[in-house]
Each structure stands twice: as structure tokens, then as C-alpha cells.
Amino acid sequence: MTAVQTQADNLQKLRDMVKDIDFCMLTTIDENGDLHSRPMSANGEIDQDGDIWFFTGASSHKVSEVASSPKVNVSFADPKNQHYVSITGIAYLVRDREKIDELWKPQFKMWFPEGKDDPEGALLRVNLEKAEYWDSPSSTVSYALSFVSSLVTGDQPDFGENKKLEFN
């Protein structure tokens, strides 16, 4: 398997793990150098290029934070399925009307009352650099059974897969 195939496979694994997670936490660095996290809707999407797109107000606090310190973290959690993903990337403000049209969904009108043509509407693009994921047995019962089985057999319990990934 080539490095390109491996990177594509790793990206697909991340995409599969977050596809059903609507909200994640976006962490930026504020003007004092402190971490600042807030929930964001990524619609469970990491695109084929390894980008995560968020709709945002162009003059929002997160945009000014990204302008001075573009390195961010995006974390996804799906406790029901035991999927956890942490992504480090570089964030950029994007005001491309075609991309806004492409990604727009009617439910975003809740945040942008004027719709996709709202003059404050913009996109925050996070380009994936590194990721780590934890993909554990899908239920607490499965997890407990694996643990009890390991006590009986002396084998290592199946805590699932934990992997660190590098991109770019």
C-alpha cells in the first residue's frame, strides 16, 4: 500500500467516524493566548480534501482569533458509538459566494436570518494537519464483556483502536 493510499484510507476513516456527528467543539487561541472553545455545526462532514467547513459571521470573535493565530482544534464525540476524533488544522476565513451556495442548508437560516446572501455570512475552512482518533467497541455492554473476558482469559481487553495521523 502506498503512502497516498494510506493517507486516503486514513482520511476516509475519519470521515466515516464523524459522518453522523453534527456538532463538534472548535478551539481557537484568544488574544491572551488562552484556549477558547465553542460548539459548531460541521454537519458531520470532512470533505475529500481534508477540509472541515463552518458557516460563521465574518466579524465574529472566532474569526479575529483565527486571523491572529490560525492553528485550531476541532473535536468530535459520539459516546453512543464510542467514536472520538481530535483534529488539528489551520483555519482560514473564506468569503467565496460559490462555496457558500454549495454548502448552504436551509437550517442555517437560524443563524443567518437573511439566508445564504446574508452580508455577514462567511465560511471558516479548517485544513486538516493532524488527527487522533479512538474507535472503541460500540456499546458499554461490548466494552464490559471484553473487559470481563480479558480477566478470565488473561488476554488484553479490546479497547478498540487509537491512532495518530499526519496529513500534508
Accessible surface in RSA format (square Angstrom, percent):
REM  Atomic radii and reference values for relative SASA: ProtOr
REM  Chains: A
REM  Algorithm: Lee & Richards
REM  Probe-radius: 1.40
REM  Slices: 20
REM RES _ NUM      All-atoms   Total-Side   Main-Chain    Non-polar    All polar
REM                ABS   REL    ABS   REL    ABS   REL    ABS   REL    ABS   REL
RES MET A   1   175.58  90.9  93.07  61.6  82.51 196.5  88.51  75.3  87.07 115.4
RES THR A   2    82.07  58.4  74.66  75.7   7.41  17.7  78.31 105.2   3.76   5.7
RES ALA A   3    85.49  78.6  68.10 105.1  17.39  39.6  74.01 104.2  11.49  30.4
RES VAL A   4   119.92  78.9 116.15 105.1   3.77   9.1 118.96 103.4   0.95   2.6
RES GLN A   5    95.21  53.2  92.29  67.4   2.92   7.0  30.79  65.5  64.42  48.9
RES THR A   6    52.05  37.0  52.03  52.8   0.01   0.0  42.14  56.6   9.91  15.0
RES GLN A   7    72.61  40.6  70.63  51.6   1.98   4.7  20.28  43.2  52.33  39.7
RES ALA A   8    57.56  52.9  46.21  71.3  11.36  25.8  52.24  73.6   5.33  14.1
RES ASP A   9    71.44  50.0  64.51  64.2   6.92  16.4  25.97  61.1  45.47  45.3
RES ASN A  10    21.69  15.0  21.29  20.6   0.40   1.0   0.40   1.0  21.29  20.6
RES LEU A  11    19.61  10.9  19.61  14.0   0.00   0.0  19.61  13.8   0.00   0.0
RES GLN A  12    75.58  42.3  74.84  54.7   0.74   1.8  40.79  86.8  34.79  26.4
RES LYS A  13    58.42  28.5  54.96  33.7   3.47   8.3  33.41  30.1  25.02  26.6
RES LEU A  14     0.00   0.0   0.00   0.0   0.00   0.0   0.00   0.0   0.00   0.0
RES ARG A  15    42.62  17.9  40.50  20.6   2.12   5.1   8.05  11.0  34.57  21.0
RES ASP A  16    66.88  46.9  59.37  59.1   7.52  17.8  18.70  44.0  48.18  48.1
RES MET A  17     7.16   3.7   3.48   2.3   3.68   8.8   4.00   3.4   3.16   4.2
RES VAL A  18     0.00   0.0   0.00   0.0   0.00   0.0   0.00   0.0   0.00   0.0
RES LYS A  19   123.72  60.4 106.56  65.4  17.15  40.8  58.58  52.7  65.13  69.4
RES ASP A  20   117.40  82.2  82.64  82.3  34.76  82.2  31.85  74.9  85.55  85.3
RES ILE A  21    13.90   7.9  10.38   7.7   3.52   8.5  13.79   9.9   0.11   0.3
RES ASP A  22    66.99  46.9  59.63  59.4   7.36  17.4  31.64  74.5  35.36  35.3
RES PHE A  23   106.41  53.2  93.09  57.7  13.32  34.7  93.09  56.4  13.32  38.1
RES CYS A  24     5.79   4.4   0.00   0.0   5.79  13.6   5.23  13.2   0.56   0.6
RES MET A  25    79.50  41.2  79.50  52.6   0.00   0.0  65.93  56.1  13.57  18.0
RES LEU A  26     0.00   0.0   0.00   0.0   0.00   0.0   0.00   0.0   0.00   0.0
RES THR A  27    20.39  14.5  19.07  19.3   1.33   3.2  10.56  14.2   9.84  14.9
RES THR A  28     0.38   0.3   0.00   0.0   0.38   0.9   0.38   0.5   0.00   0.0
RES ILE A  29    53.18  30.3  52.85  39.4   0.32   0.8  52.85  38.1   0.32   0.9
RES ASP A  30    28.12  19.7  22.22  22.1   5.90  14.0   1.77   4.2  26.36  26.3
RES GLU A  31   129.16  74.2  90.81  68.7  38.34  91.3  64.56 124.9  64.60  52.7
RES ASN A  32   114.44  78.9  81.22  78.5  33.22  80.0  21.14  50.9  93.30  90.2
RES GLY A  33    53.50  66.0   0.00   N/A  53.50  66.0  25.59  70.2  27.92  62.5
RES ASP A  34    82.26  57.6  78.66  78.3   3.60   8.5  21.00  49.4  61.26  61.1
RES LEU A  35   137.58  76.6 109.65  78.4  27.92  70.2 109.88  77.2  27.70  74.5
RES HIS A  36    66.06  36.1  63.12  43.9   2.94   7.5  41.43  42.7  24.62  28.6
RES SER A  37    53.78  45.4  30.87  41.2  22.91  52.8  16.19  34.5  37.59  52.7
RES ARG A  38    33.36  14.0  32.23  16.4   1.13   2.7  26.80  36.6   6.56   4.0
RES PRO A  39    89.42  65.2  76.51  69.7  12.91  46.9  76.51  63.2  12.91  80.3
RES MET A  40    19.39  10.0  16.01  10.6   3.37   8.0   9.76   8.3   9.63  12.8
RES SER A  41    19.54  16.5   8.76  11.7  10.78  24.8   6.55  13.9  12.99  18.2
RES ALA A  42     2.61   2.4   0.00   0.0   2.61   5.9   0.00   0.0   2.61   6.9
RES ASN A  43    43.14  29.7  22.97  22.2  20.17  48.6  10.72  25.8  32.42  31.3
RES GLY A  44     5.77   7.1   0.00   N/A   5.77   7.1   0.48   1.3   5.29  11.8
RES GLU A  45    76.59  44.0  75.52  57.1   1.08   2.6  31.11  60.2  45.48  37.1
RES ILE A  46     1.48   0.8   0.00   0.0   1.48   3.6   0.00   0.0   1.48   4.0
RES ASP A  47    25.70  18.0  25.36  25.2   0.34   0.8  21.29  50.1   4.41   4.4
RES GLN A  48   129.51  72.4 113.36  82.8  16.15  38.4  55.14 117.4  74.36  56.4
RES ASP A  49   114.74  80.4  89.40  89.0  25.34  59.9  22.11  52.0  92.63  92.4
RES GLY A  50     3.53   4.3   0.00   N/A   3.53   4.3   3.53   9.7   0.00   0.0
RES ASP A  51     7.34   5.1   7.15   7.1   0.20   0.5   0.00   0.0   7.34   7.3
RES ILE A  52     0.31   0.2   0.29   0.2   0.03   0.1   0.31   0.2   0.00   0.0
RES TRP A  53    37.13  14.9  26.25  12.7  10.87  25.5  26.37  14.1  10.76  17.4
RES PHE A  54     0.72   0.4   0.20   0.1   0.52   1.4   0.72   0.4   0.00   0.0
RES PHE A  55    28.28  14.1  13.15   8.1  15.13  39.4  13.15   8.0  15.13  43.3
RES THR A  56     3.14   2.2   0.00   0.0   3.14   7.5   3.14   4.2   0.00   0.0
RES GLY A  57    15.78  19.5   0.00   N/A  15.78  19.5   9.66  26.5   6.13  13.7
RES ALA A  58    14.85  13.7   6.08   9.4   8.77  19.9   6.24   8.8   8.61  22.8
RES SER A  59    95.53  80.7  62.02  82.8  33.51  77.2  49.35 105.1  46.18  64.7
RES SER A  60    29.09  24.6  16.47  22.0  12.63  29.1  27.41  58.4   1.68   2.4
RES HIS A  61    93.30  51.0  81.96  57.0  11.34  29.0  59.77  61.6  33.53  39.0
RES LYS A  62    28.21  13.8  26.84  16.5   1.38   3.3   0.83   0.7  27.39  29.2
RES VAL A  63    15.66  10.3  15.00  13.6   0.67   1.6  15.00  13.0   0.67   1.8
RES SER A  64    64.65  54.6  53.51  71.4  11.14  25.7  49.31 105.0  15.34  21.5
RES GLU A  65     3.79   2.2   1.37   1.0   2.42   5.8   3.79   7.3   0.00   0.0
RES VAL A  66     7.27   4.8   6.20   5.6   1.07   2.6   6.20   5.4   1.07   2.9
RES ALA A  67    86.73  79.7  46.79  72.2  39.94  90.9  58.22  82.0  28.51  75.5
RES SER A  68    91.08  77.0  54.17  72.3  36.91  85.0  52.17 111.1  38.91  54.5
RES SER A  69    28.79  24.3  26.72  35.7   2.07   4.8  14.57  31.0  14.21  19.9
RES PRO A  70    56.15  40.9  56.15  51.2   0.00   0.0  56.15  46.4   0.00   0.0
RES LYS A  71    97.00  47.3  95.16  58.4   1.84   4.4  67.82  61.0  29.17  31.1
RES VAL A  72     5.29   3.5   0.00   0.0   5.29  12.8   4.97   4.3   0.32   0.9
RES ASN A  73    40.06  27.6  39.34  38.0   0.71   1.7  19.71  47.4  20.34  19.7
RES VAL A  74     0.02   0.0   0.02   0.0   0.00   0.0   0.02   0.0   0.00   0.0
RES SER A  75    39.67  33.5  36.57  48.8   3.10   7.1  22.74  48.4  16.93  23.7
RES PHE A  76     3.61   1.8   0.02   0.0   3.59   9.4   0.38   0.2   3.24   9.3
RES ALA A  77    57.87  53.2  40.68  62.8  17.18  39.1  40.68  57.3  17.18  45.5
RES ASP A  78    21.49  15.1  19.32  19.2   2.17   5.1   5.21  12.3  16.28  16.2
RES PRO A  79    83.38  60.8  78.82  71.9   4.56  16.6  79.02  65.2   4.36  27.1
RES LYS A  80   171.73  83.8 151.18  92.8  20.55  48.9 106.01  95.4  65.72  70.0
RES ASN A  81    53.30  36.8  53.08  51.3   0.22   0.5   4.35  10.5  48.95  47.3
RES GLN A  82    40.95  22.9  40.95  29.9   0.00   0.0   2.78   5.9  38.18  29.0
RES HIS A  83    41.39  22.6  41.33  28.7   0.05   0.1  26.29  27.1  15.10  17.6
RES TYR A  84    67.85  31.7  67.74  38.5   0.11   0.3  53.70  40.4  14.15  17.4
RES VAL A  85     2.13   1.4   0.06   0.1   2.07   5.0   0.06   0.1   2.07   5.6
RES SER A  86    32.87  27.8  30.64  40.9   2.23   5.1  14.25  30.3  18.62  26.1
RES ILE A  87     0.02   0.0   0.00   0.0   0.02   0.1   0.00   0.0   0.02   0.1
RES THR A  88    36.87  26.2  36.60  37.1   0.27   0.6  13.56  18.2  23.31  35.2
RES GLY A  89     0.00   0.0   0.00   N/A   0.00   0.0   0.00   0.0   0.00   0.0
RES ILE A  90    34.12  19.4  34.12  25.4   0.00   0.0  34.12  24.6   0.00   0.0
RES ALA A  91     2.50   2.3   0.00   0.0   2.50   5.7   0.00   0.0   2.50   6.6
RES TYR A  92    96.61  45.1  92.34  52.5   4.27  11.1  65.21  49.0  31.40  38.7
RES LEU A  93    69.85  38.9  41.35  29.6  28.50  71.6  41.35  29.0  28.50  76.7
RES VAL A  94    28.59  18.8  25.36  23.0   3.23   7.8  28.59  24.8   0.00   0.0
RES ARG A  95   118.67  49.8 100.44  51.2  18.23  43.4  50.06  68.4  68.61  41.6
RES ASP A  96    72.32  50.7  60.96  60.7  11.36  26.9  23.69  55.8  48.63  48.5
RES ARG A  97    95.71  40.2  91.87  46.8   3.84   9.1  74.65 102.0  21.06  12.8
RES GLU A  98   142.63  81.9 136.47 103.2   6.15  14.7  50.07  96.8  92.56  75.6
RES LYS A  99    42.81  20.9  40.98  25.1   1.83   4.3  18.33  16.5  24.48  26.1
RES ILE A 100     1.63   0.9   1.63   1.2   0.00   0.0   1.63   1.2   0.00   0.0
RES ASP A 101    69.42  48.6  54.83  54.6  14.59  34.5  17.59  41.4  51.83  51.7
RES GLU A 102   118.15  67.8  82.34  62.3  35.81  85.3  45.54  88.1  72.62  59.3
RES LEU A 103    42.65  23.8  36.07  25.8   6.58  16.6  39.44  27.7   3.21   8.6
RES TRP A 104    47.30  19.0  28.90  14.0  18.40  43.2  16.29   8.7  31.01  50.3
RES LYS A 105    81.62  39.8  81.42  50.0   0.20   0.5  49.33  44.4  32.29  34.4
RES PRO A 106   110.60  80.6 100.14  91.3  10.46  38.0 104.31  86.1   6.29  39.1
RES GLN A 107    97.06  54.3  84.79  62.0  12.27  29.2  52.40 111.5  44.66  33.9
RES PHE A 108     7.49   3.7   7.49   4.6   0.00   0.0   7.49   4.5   0.00   0.0
RES LYS A 109   116.83  57.0 111.59  68.5   5.24  12.5  57.87  52.1  58.96  62.8
RES MET A 110   143.21  74.2 106.48  70.5  36.73  87.5  94.27  80.2  48.93  64.8
RES TRP A 111   128.14  51.4 104.29  50.5  23.85  56.0  81.89  43.7  46.25  75.0
RES PHE A 112    14.19   7.1  14.19   8.8   0.00   0.0  14.19   8.6   0.00   0.0
RES PRO A 113    97.30  70.9  83.59  76.2  13.71  49.8  85.82  70.9  11.48  71.4
RES GLU A 114   119.71  68.7  95.11  72.0  24.60  58.6  41.65  80.6  78.06  63.7
RES GLY A 115    10.66  13.1   0.00   N/A  10.66  13.1   9.91  27.2   0.74   1.7
RES LYS A 116    81.23  39.6  76.38  46.9   4.85  11.5  37.51  33.8  43.72  46.6
RES ASP A 117   107.05  75.0  90.53  90.1  16.52  39.1  31.39  73.9  75.66  75.5
RES ASP A 118    12.55   8.8  12.55  12.5   0.00   0.0   0.31   0.7  12.24  12.2
RES PRO A 119    92.86  67.7  77.09  70.3  15.77  57.3  86.09  71.1   6.76  42.0
RES GLU A 120    65.08  37.4  63.75  48.2   1.33   3.2  39.01  75.5  26.06  21.3
RES GLY A 121     5.56   6.9   0.00   N/A   5.56   6.9   5.56  15.3   0.00   0.0
RES ALA A 122     0.00   0.0   0.00   0.0   0.00   0.0   0.00   0.0   0.00   0.0
RES LEU A 123     0.05   0.0   0.05   0.0   0.00   0.0   0.05   0.0   0.00   0.0
RES LEU A 124     0.10   0.1   0.10   0.1   0.00   0.0   0.10   0.1   0.00   0.0
RES ARG A 125    69.20  29.1  69.20  35.3   0.00   0.0   3.95   5.4  65.25  39.5
RES VAL A 126     0.15   0.1   0.04   0.0   0.10   0.3   0.04   0.0   0.10   0.3
RES ASN A 127    25.68  17.7  25.68  24.8   0.00   0.0   1.61   3.9  24.08  23.3
RES LEU A 128     4.17   2.3   2.28   1.6   1.89   4.7   2.48   1.7   1.68   4.5
RES GLU A 129    41.79  24.0  40.94  31.0   0.85   2.0   9.97  19.3  31.82  26.0
RES LYS A 130   101.58  49.6 101.58  62.3   0.00   0.0  46.41  41.8  55.17  58.8
RES ALA A 131     5.73   5.3   0.00   0.0   5.73  13.0   3.40   4.8   2.32   6.2
RES GLU A 132    37.36  21.4  37.02  28.0   0.33   0.8   8.12  15.7  29.24  23.9
RES TYR A 133     5.60   2.6   5.60   3.2   0.00   0.0   0.40   0.3   5.20   6.4
RES TRP A 134    96.05  38.5  96.05  46.5   0.00   0.0  78.04  41.6  18.00  29.2
RES ASP A 135    30.63  21.5  25.41  25.3   5.22  12.3   2.06   4.9  28.57  28.5
RES SER A 136    22.28  18.8  15.35  20.5   6.93  16.0   1.86   4.0  20.42  28.6
RES PRO A 137    23.07  16.8  10.20   9.3  12.87  46.8  22.42  18.5   0.65   4.1
RES SER A 138    68.08  57.5  59.86  79.9   8.22  18.9  29.51  62.8  38.56  54.0
RES SER A 139    43.58  36.8  40.14  53.6   3.44   7.9  38.37  81.7   5.21   7.3
RES THR A 140   105.81  75.3  99.08 100.4   6.73  16.0  72.05  96.8  33.77  51.0
RES VAL A 141   102.22  67.3  99.69  90.2   2.53   6.1 102.16  88.8   0.06   0.2
RES SER A 142    46.05  38.9  39.68  53.0   6.37  14.7  16.42  35.0  29.62  41.5
RES TYR A 143    88.16  41.2  86.89  49.4   1.27   3.3  57.25  43.0  30.91  38.1
RES ALA A 144    48.51  44.6  43.63  67.3   4.89  11.1  48.51  68.3   0.00   0.0
RES LEU A 145   115.96  64.6 112.98  80.8   2.97   7.5 113.42  79.7   2.54   6.8
RES SER A 146    24.40  20.6  14.34  19.1  10.06  23.2  18.92  40.3   5.48   7.7
RES PHE A 147    94.41  47.2  94.33  58.4   0.08   0.2  94.33  57.2   0.08   0.2
RES VAL A 148    81.05  53.3  81.05  73.4   0.00   0.0  81.05  70.4   0.00   0.0
RES SER A 149    56.15  47.5  49.95  66.7   6.20  14.3  29.60  63.0  26.55  37.2
RES SER A 150    10.88   9.2   5.68   7.6   5.19  12.0   3.51   7.5   7.37  10.3
RES LEU A 151   123.49  68.8  94.32  67.5  29.17  73.3  97.80  68.7  25.69  69.1
RES VAL A 152   123.42  81.2  91.44  82.8  31.98  77.1  97.41  84.6  26.01  70.5
RES THR A 153    80.71  57.4  46.68  47.3  34.03  81.1  53.64  72.0  27.07  40.9
RES GLY A 154    67.29  83.0   0.00   N/A  67.29  83.0  34.09  93.6  33.20  74.4
RES ASP A 155    97.29  68.1  88.24  87.8   9.05  21.4  26.55  62.5  70.74  70.5
RES GLN A 156   156.66  87.6 131.49  96.1  25.17  59.9  60.05 127.8  96.61  73.3
RES PRO A 157    23.71  17.3  14.15  12.9   9.56  34.7  15.54  12.8   8.17  50.8
RES ASP A 158    88.54  62.0  80.26  79.9   8.28  19.6  33.52  78.9  55.02  54.9
RES PHE A 159    94.03  47.0  82.82  51.3  11.21  29.2  82.82  50.2  11.21  32.1
RES GLY A 160    38.75  47.8   0.00   N/A  38.75  47.8  11.76  32.3  27.00  60.5
RES GLU A 161    76.72  44.0  69.76  52.8   6.96  16.6  36.93  71.4  39.79  32.5
RES ASN A 162    81.56  56.2  53.34  51.5  28.21  67.9  23.03  55.4  58.53  56.6
RES LYS A 163    81.22  39.6  77.30  47.4   3.93   9.3  47.18  42.5  34.04  36.3
RES LYS A 164   158.29  77.2 135.09  82.9  23.20  55.2  78.06  70.3  80.23  85.5
RES LEU A 165     6.59   3.7   1.98   1.4   4.61  11.6   4.57   3.2   2.02   5.4
RES GLU A 166   126.44  72.6 107.28  81.2  19.16  45.6  58.14 112.5  68.29  55.8
RES PHE A 167    17.76   8.9   6.22   3.9  11.54  30.0   7.98   4.8   9.78  28.0
RES ASN A 168   139.40  96.1  64.42  62.3  74.98 180.5  62.32 150.0  77.09  74.5
END  Absolute sums over single chains surface
CHAIN  1 A     9629.2       7962.6       1666.6       5522.5       4106.7
END  Absolute sums over all chains
TOTAL          9629.2       7962.6       1666.6       5522.5       4106.7
